[in-house]
Structure formats: structure tokens, C-alpha cells
Amino acid sequence: MRPEIEREGHDRTIDLVAVIALLIAVFGSICYLSSPSSEQITTAFIVPSQSVRW
């Protein structure tokens, strides 16, 4: 025997909002990752000065 699935309490608008939110998140992440960075990130090794006395 197949179990009966009740559809009375399920709201399709929740599914629609979830799908739209996922599409916005995917589109936003693609735009963020594909855009070139405006600043060049350079790292420098900072050597602490030995002449500083505390």
C-alpha cells in the first residue's frame, strides 16, 4: 500500500521564495567571483625594529 501524502498544509509560495532566494544567491556569487578586483593585494613581511625600547 502506498502512503497517502497530505497536501493541505503545504504552501507553494514558500517553495517559490526559496527558489528565488537560491537564484539570487547563485547569481550574486557568480558576479562577485567573476569581477576583477579593483585593488592589488600585496603582502609585505614586516620586520620589527630592534632599536625600539619599551
PyMOL Python script that loads the backbone (N, CA, C, O; Angstrom):
from pymol import cmd

cmd.read_pdbstr("""\
ATOM      1  N   MET A   1       0.824  -1.170   0.000  1.00  0.00           N
ATOM      2  CA  MET A   1       0.000   0.000   0.000  1.00  0.00           C
ATOM      3  C   MET A   1       0.881   1.250   0.000  1.00  0.00           C
ATOM      4  O   MET A   1       1.882   1.321   0.712  1.00  0.00           O
ATOM      5  N   ARG A   2       0.496   2.214  -0.796  1.00  0.00           N
ATOM      6  CA  ARG A   2       1.233   3.475  -0.867  1.00  0.00           C
ATOM      7  C   ARG A   2       0.760   4.420   0.223  1.00  0.00           C
ATOM      8  O   ARG A   2      -0.439   4.534   0.478  1.00  0.00           O
ATOM      9  N   PRO A   3       1.704   5.099   0.868  1.00  0.00           N
ATOM     10  CA  PRO A   3       1.279   6.079   1.881  1.00  0.00           C
ATOM     11  C   PRO A   3       0.666   7.304   1.211  1.00  0.00           C
ATOM     12  O   PRO A   3       1.109   7.746   0.151  1.00  0.00           O
ATOM     13  N   GLU A   4      -0.342   7.826   1.845  1.00  0.00           N
ATOM     14  CA  GLU A   4      -1.011   8.997   1.294  1.00  0.00           C
ATOM     15  C   GLU A   4      -0.264  10.258   1.727  1.00  0.00           C
ATOM     16  O   GLU A   4       0.096  10.409   2.895  1.00  0.00           O
ATOM     17  N   ILE A   5      -0.039  11.153   0.780  1.00  0.00           N
ATOM     18  CA  ILE A   5       0.647  12.402   1.063  1.00  0.00           C
ATOM     19  C   ILE A   5      -0.393  13.499   1.169  1.00  0.00           C
ATOM     20  O   ILE A   5      -1.166  13.751   0.244  1.00  0.00           O
ATOM     21  N   GLU A   6      -0.388  14.143   2.324  1.00  0.00           N
ATOM     22  CA  GLU A   6      -1.348  15.220   2.520  1.00  0.00           C
ATOM     23  C   GLU A   6      -0.768  16.513   1.968  1.00  0.00           C
ATOM     24  O   GLU A   6       0.368  16.867   2.285  1.00  0.00           O
ATOM     25  N   ARG A   7      -1.526  17.212   1.155  1.00  0.00           N
ATOM     26  CA  ARG A   7      -1.063  18.453   0.544  1.00  0.00           C
ATOM     27  C   ARG A   7      -1.798  19.676   1.087  1.00  0.00           C
ATOM     28  O   ARG A   7      -1.672  20.772   0.539  1.00  0.00           O
ATOM     29  N   GLU A   8      -2.548  19.496   2.138  1.00  0.00           N
ATOM     30  CA  GLU A   8      -3.363  20.599   2.623  1.00  0.00           C
ATOM     31  C   GLU A   8      -2.522  21.696   3.271  1.00  0.00           C
ATOM     32  O   GLU A   8      -2.807  22.876   3.067  1.00  0.00           O
ATOM     33  N   GLY A   9      -1.501  21.346   4.041  1.00  0.00           N
ATOM     34  CA  GLY A   9      -0.749  22.334   4.784  1.00  0.00           C
ATOM     35  C   GLY A   9       0.438  22.903   4.032  1.00  0.00           C
ATOM     36  O   GLY A   9       1.118  23.790   4.548  1.00  0.00           O
ATOM     37  N   HIS A  10       0.705  22.423   2.837  1.00  0.00           N
ATOM     38  CA  HIS A  10       1.884  22.855   2.093  1.00  0.00           C
ATOM     39  C   HIS A  10       1.549  24.074   1.242  1.00  0.00           C
ATOM     40  O   HIS A  10       0.563  24.098   0.505  1.00  0.00           O
ATOM     41  N   ASP A  11       2.407  25.084   1.370  1.00  0.00           N
ATOM     42  CA  ASP A  11       2.176  26.328   0.648  1.00  0.00           C
ATOM     43  C   ASP A  11       3.234  26.444  -0.452  1.00  0.00           C
ATOM     44  O   ASP A  11       4.430  26.359  -0.175  1.00  0.00           O
ATOM     45  N   ARG A  12       2.802  26.633  -1.671  1.00  0.00           N
ATOM     46  CA  ARG A  12       3.730  26.717  -2.805  1.00  0.00           C
ATOM     47  C   ARG A  12       4.526  28.016  -2.812  1.00  0.00           C
ATOM     48  O   ARG A  12       5.587  28.086  -3.432  1.00  0.00           O
ATOM     49  N   THR A  13       4.031  29.039  -2.135  1.00  0.00           N
ATOM     50  CA  THR A  13       4.770  30.301  -2.138  1.00  0.00           C
ATOM     51  C   THR A  13       6.084  30.172  -1.385  1.00  0.00           C
ATOM     52  O   THR A  13       7.045  30.873  -1.702  1.00  0.00           O
ATOM     53  N   ILE A  14       6.147  29.286  -0.388  1.00  0.00           N
ATOM     54  CA  ILE A  14       7.404  29.054   0.326  1.00  0.00           C
ATOM     55  C   ILE A  14       8.426  28.454  -0.626  1.00  0.00           C
ATOM     56  O   ILE A  14       9.593  28.846  -0.614  1.00  0.00           O
ATOM     57  N   ASP A  15       7.998  27.515  -1.444  1.00  0.00           N
ATOM     58  CA  ASP A  15       8.900  26.924  -2.435  1.00  0.00           C
ATOM     59  C   ASP A  15       9.367  27.966  -3.444  1.00  0.00           C
ATOM     60  O   ASP A  15      10.539  27.987  -3.820  1.00  0.00           O
ATOM     61  N   LEU A  16       8.465  28.823  -3.879  1.00  0.00           N
ATOM     62  CA  LEU A  16       8.812  29.849  -4.856  1.00  0.00           C
ATOM     63  C   LEU A  16       9.812  30.842  -4.279  1.00  0.00           C
ATOM     64  O   LEU A  16      10.764  31.227  -4.957  1.00  0.00           O
ATOM     65  N   VAL A  17       9.605  31.258  -3.037  1.00  0.00           N
ATOM     66  CA  VAL A  17      10.534  32.187  -2.393  1.00  0.00           C
ATOM     67  C   VAL A  17      11.899  31.535  -2.210  1.00  0.00           C
ATOM     68  O   VAL A  17      12.921  32.195  -2.399  1.00  0.00           O
ATOM     69  N   ALA A  18      11.938  30.268  -1.851  1.00  0.00           N
ATOM     70  CA  ALA A  18      13.206  29.561  -1.674  1.00  0.00           C
ATOM     71  C   ALA A  18      13.962  29.450  -2.993  1.00  0.00           C
ATOM     72  O   ALA A  18      15.181  29.623  -3.018  1.00  0.00           O
ATOM     73  N   VAL A  19      13.270  29.167  -4.075  1.00  0.00           N
ATOM     74  CA  VAL A  19      13.915  29.063  -5.386  1.00  0.00           C
ATOM     75  C   VAL A  19      14.451  30.422  -5.828  1.00  0.00           C
ATOM     76  O   VAL A  19      15.560  30.504  -6.356  1.00  0.00           O
ATOM     77  N   ILE A  20      13.686  31.477  -5.620  1.00  0.00           N
ATOM     78  CA  ILE A  20      14.133  32.819  -5.995  1.00  0.00           C
ATOM     79  C   ILE A  20      15.346  33.222  -5.162  1.00  0.00           C
ATOM     80  O   ILE A  20      16.281  33.823  -5.692  1.00  0.00           O
ATOM     81  N   ALA A  21      15.347  32.901  -3.863  1.00  0.00           N
ATOM     82  CA  ALA A  21      16.479  33.223  -2.998  1.00  0.00           C
ATOM     83  C   ALA A  21      17.738  32.473  -3.438  1.00  0.00           C
ATOM     84  O   ALA A  21      18.834  33.033  -3.419  1.00  0.00           O
ATOM     85  N   LEU A  22      17.583  31.224  -3.827  1.00  0.00           N
ATOM     86  CA  LEU A  22      18.730  30.456  -4.308  1.00  0.00           C
ATOM     87  C   LEU A  22      19.271  31.022  -5.614  1.00  0.00           C
ATOM     88  O   LEU A  22      20.486  31.094  -5.801  1.00  0.00           O
ATOM     89  N   LEU A  23      18.390  31.421  -6.514  1.00  0.00           N
ATOM     90  CA  LEU A  23      18.840  32.013  -7.773  1.00  0.00           C
ATOM     91  C   LEU A  23      19.577  33.326  -7.541  1.00  0.00           C
ATOM     92  O   LEU A  23      20.588  33.593  -8.190  1.00  0.00           O
ATOM     93  N   ILE A  24      19.081  34.138  -6.629  1.00  0.00           N
ATOM     94  CA  ILE A  24      19.757  35.398  -6.314  1.00  0.00           C
ATOM     95  C   ILE A  24      21.131  35.130  -5.700  1.00  0.00           C
ATOM     96  O   ILE A  24      22.103  35.809  -6.030  1.00  0.00           O
ATOM     97  N   ALA A  25      21.210  34.145  -4.810  1.00  0.00           N
ATOM     98  CA  ALA A  25      22.492  33.816  -4.181  1.00  0.00           C
ATOM     99  C   ALA A  25      23.499  33.301  -5.202  1.00  0.00           C
ATOM    100  O   ALA A  25      24.669  33.680  -5.161  1.00  0.00           O
ATOM    101  N   VAL A  26      23.063  32.448  -6.109  1.00  0.00           N
ATOM    102  CA  VAL A  26      23.965  31.912  -7.132  1.00  0.00           C
ATOM    103  C   VAL A  26      24.406  33.020  -8.085  1.00  0.00           C
ATOM    104  O   VAL A  26      25.589  33.116  -8.414  1.00  0.00           O
ATOM    105  N   PHE A  27      23.478  33.849  -8.528  1.00  0.00           N
ATOM    106  CA  PHE A  27      23.816  34.933  -9.442  1.00  0.00           C
ATOM    107  C   PHE A  27      24.747  35.941  -8.772  1.00  0.00           C
ATOM    108  O   PHE A  27      25.692  36.421  -9.398  1.00  0.00           O
ATOM    109  N   GLY A  28      24.492  36.260  -7.526  1.00  0.00           N
ATOM    110  CA  GLY A  28      25.347  37.196  -6.804  1.00  0.00           C
ATOM    111  C   GLY A  28      26.745  36.656  -6.600  1.00  0.00           C
ATOM    112  O   GLY A  28      27.719  37.396  -6.738  1.00  0.00           O
ATOM    113  N   SER A  29      26.863  35.388  -6.276  1.00  0.00           N
ATOM    114  CA  SER A  29      28.194  34.811  -6.078  1.00  0.00           C
ATOM    115  C   SER A  29      28.959  34.718  -7.390  1.00  0.00           C
ATOM    116  O   SER A  29      30.177  34.896  -7.402  1.00  0.00           O
ATOM    117  N   ILE A  30      28.271  34.444  -8.498  1.00  0.00           N
ATOM    118  CA  ILE A  30      28.945  34.407  -9.800  1.00  0.00           C
ATOM    119  C   ILE A  30      29.443  35.798 -10.164  1.00  0.00           C
ATOM    120  O   ILE A  30      30.570  35.946 -10.638  1.00  0.00           O
ATOM    121  N   CYS A  31      28.625  36.812  -9.950  1.00  0.00           N
ATOM    122  CA  CYS A  31      29.048  38.185 -10.251  1.00  0.00           C
ATOM    123  C   CYS A  31      30.200  38.608  -9.363  1.00  0.00           C
ATOM    124  O   CYS A  31      31.122  39.275  -9.831  1.00  0.00           O
ATOM    125  N   TYR A  32      30.169  38.235  -8.088  1.00  0.00           N
ATOM    126  CA  TYR A  32      31.226  38.617  -7.162  1.00  0.00           C
ATOM    127  C   TYR A  32      32.545  37.934  -7.519  1.00  0.00           C
ATOM    128  O   TYR A  32      33.600  38.567  -7.485  1.00  0.00           O
ATOM    129  N   LEU A  33      32.492  36.671  -7.853  1.00  0.00           N
ATOM    130  CA  LEU A  33      33.718  35.935  -8.134  1.00  0.00           C
ATOM    131  C   LEU A  33      34.293  36.245  -9.508  1.00  0.00           C
ATOM    132  O   LEU A  33      35.500  36.107  -9.705  1.00  0.00           O
ATOM    133  N   SER A  34      33.470  36.658 -10.463  1.00  0.00           N
ATOM    134  CA  SER A  34      33.962  36.902 -11.812  1.00  0.00           C
ATOM    135  C   SER A  34      34.432  38.333 -12.015  1.00  0.00           C
ATOM    136  O   SER A  34      35.106  38.618 -13.004  1.00  0.00           O
ATOM    137  N   SER A  35      34.093  39.245 -11.100  1.00  0.00           N
ATOM    138  CA  SER A  35      34.506  40.632 -11.269  1.00  0.00           C
ATOM    139  C   SER A  35      35.979  40.777 -10.895  1.00  0.00           C
ATOM    140  O   SER A  35      36.439  40.176  -9.925  1.00  0.00           O
ATOM    141  N   PRO A  36      36.720  41.579 -11.670  1.00  0.00           N
ATOM    142  CA  PRO A  36      38.132  41.778 -11.340  1.00  0.00           C
ATOM    143  C   PRO A  36      38.259  42.634 -10.087  1.00  0.00           C
ATOM    144  O   PRO A  36      37.458  43.538  -9.847  1.00  0.00           O
ATOM    145  N   SER A  37      39.272  42.334  -9.304  1.00  0.00           N
ATOM    146  CA  SER A  37      39.461  43.093  -8.079  1.00  0.00           C
ATOM    147  C   SER A  37      40.026  44.467  -8.411  1.00  0.00           C
ATOM    148  O   SER A  37      40.893  44.595  -9.276  1.00  0.00           O
ATOM    149  N   SER A  38      39.539  45.482  -7.730  1.00  0.00           N
ATOM    150  CA  SER A  38      39.961  46.847  -8.020  1.00  0.00           C
ATOM    151  C   SER A  38      41.305  47.169  -7.370  1.00  0.00           C
ATOM    152  O   SER A  38      42.008  48.064  -7.839  1.00  0.00           O
ATOM    153  N   GLU A  39      41.671  46.475  -6.322  1.00  0.00           N
ATOM    154  CA  GLU A  39      42.930  46.728  -5.643  1.00  0.00           C
ATOM    155  C   GLU A  39      43.838  45.514  -5.788  1.00  0.00           C
ATOM    156  O   GLU A  39      43.396  44.366  -5.727  1.00  0.00           O
ATOM    157  N   GLN A  40      45.095  45.799  -5.977  1.00  0.00           N
ATOM    158  CA  GLN A  40      46.073  44.725  -5.999  1.00  0.00           C
ATOM    159  C   GLN A  40      46.478  44.434  -4.556  1.00  0.00           C
ATOM    160  O   GLN A  40      46.936  45.323  -3.838  1.00  0.00           O
ATOM    161  N   ILE A  41      46.309  43.215  -4.152  1.00  0.00           N
ATOM    162  CA  ILE A  41      46.642  42.845  -2.790  1.00  0.00           C
ATOM    163  C   ILE A  41      48.091  42.395  -2.767  1.00  0.00           C
ATOM    164  O   ILE A  41      48.458  41.403  -3.398  1.00  0.00           O
ATOM    165  N   THR A  42      48.899  43.126  -2.043  1.00  0.00           N
ATOM    166  CA  THR A  42      50.308  42.765  -1.899  1.00  0.00           C
ATOM    167  C   THR A  42      50.585  42.556  -0.425  1.00  0.00           C
ATOM    168  O   THR A  42      50.112  43.313   0.422  1.00  0.00           O
ATOM    169  N   THR A  43      51.333  41.555  -0.137  1.00  0.00           N
ATOM    170  CA  THR A  43      51.703  41.287   1.238  1.00  0.00           C
ATOM    171  C   THR A  43      53.160  41.630   1.428  1.00  0.00           C
ATOM    172  O   THR A  43      53.974  41.411   0.530  1.00  0.00           O
ATOM    173  N   ALA A  44      53.490  42.149   2.551  1.00  0.00           N
ATOM    174  CA  ALA A  44      54.867  42.511   2.858  1.00  0.00           C
ATOM    175  C   ALA A  44      55.223  41.927   4.215  1.00  0.00           C
ATOM    176  O   ALA A  44      54.407  41.896   5.137  1.00  0.00           O
ATOM    177  N   PHE A  45      56.428  41.479   4.307  1.00  0.00           N
ATOM    178  CA  PHE A  45      56.911  40.963   5.578  1.00  0.00           C
ATOM    179  C   PHE A  45      57.448  42.131   6.382  1.00  0.00           C
ATOM    180  O   PHE A  45      58.390  42.804   5.964  1.00  0.00           O
ATOM    181  N   ILE A  46      56.851  42.367   7.526  1.00  0.00           N
ATOM    182  CA  ILE A  46      57.253  43.497   8.347  1.00  0.00           C
ATOM    183  C   ILE A  46      58.255  43.009   9.385  1.00  0.00           C
ATOM    184  O   ILE A  46      57.955  42.146  10.210  1.00  0.00           O
ATOM    185  N   VAL A  47      59.447  43.581   9.323  1.00  0.00           N
ATOM    186  CA  VAL A  47      60.483  43.225  10.267  1.00  0.00           C
ATOM    187  C   VAL A  47      60.395  44.192  11.432  1.00  0.00           C
ATOM    188  O   VAL A  47      60.448  45.405  11.233  1.00  0.00           O
ATOM    189  N   PRO A  48      60.262  43.680  12.635  1.00  0.00           N
ATOM    190  CA  PRO A  48      60.196  44.577  13.782  1.00  0.00           C
ATOM    191  C   PRO A  48      61.542  45.270  14.013  1.00  0.00           C
ATOM    192  O   PRO A  48      62.605  44.666  13.873  1.00  0.00           O
ATOM    193  N   SER A  49      61.466  46.504  14.355  1.00  0.00           N
ATOM    194  CA  SER A  49      62.677  47.274  14.576  1.00  0.00           C
ATOM    195  C   SER A  49      63.316  46.853  15.894  1.00  0.00           C
ATOM    196  O   SER A  49      62.622  46.631  16.887  1.00  0.00           O
ATOM    197  N   GLN A  50      64.647  46.745  15.896  1.00  0.00           N
ATOM    198  CA  GLN A  50      65.372  46.361  17.106  1.00  0.00           C
ATOM    199  C   GLN A  50      65.795  47.564  17.923  1.00  0.00           C
ATOM    200  O   GLN A  50      66.319  47.413  19.027  1.00  0.00           O
ATOM    201  N   SER A  51      65.573  48.762  17.392  1.00  0.00           N
ATOM    202  CA  SER A  51      66.002  49.940  18.110  1.00  0.00           C
ATOM    203  C   SER A  51      64.922  50.508  19.040  1.00  0.00           C
ATOM    204  O   SER A  51      65.175  51.475  19.758  1.00  0.00           O
ATOM    205  N   VAL A  52      63.747  49.929  19.032  1.00  0.00           N
ATOM    206  CA  VAL A  52      62.668  50.432  19.864  1.00  0.00           C
ATOM    207  C   VAL A  52      62.827  49.869  21.270  1.00  0.00           C
ATOM    208  O   VAL A  52      62.980  48.662  21.454  1.00  0.00           O
ATOM    209  N   ARG A  53      62.790  50.754  22.256  1.00  0.00           N
ATOM    210  CA  ARG A  53      62.901  50.340  23.651  1.00  0.00           C
ATOM    211  C   ARG A  53      61.567  50.606  24.327  1.00  0.00           C
ATOM    212  O   ARG A  53      61.008  51.694  24.189  1.00  0.00           O
ATOM    213  N   TRP A  54      61.066  49.651  25.037  1.00  0.00           N
ATOM    214  CA  TRP A  54      59.766  49.776  25.666  1.00  0.00           C
ATOM    215  C   TRP A  54      59.915  50.307  27.048  1.00  0.00           C
ATOM    216  O   TRP A  54      58.920  50.486  27.751  1.00  0.00           O
TER     217      TRP A  54
END
""", "prot")
cmd.dss("prot")
cmd.show_as("cartoon", "prot")
cmd.util.cbc("prot")
cmd.orient("prot")
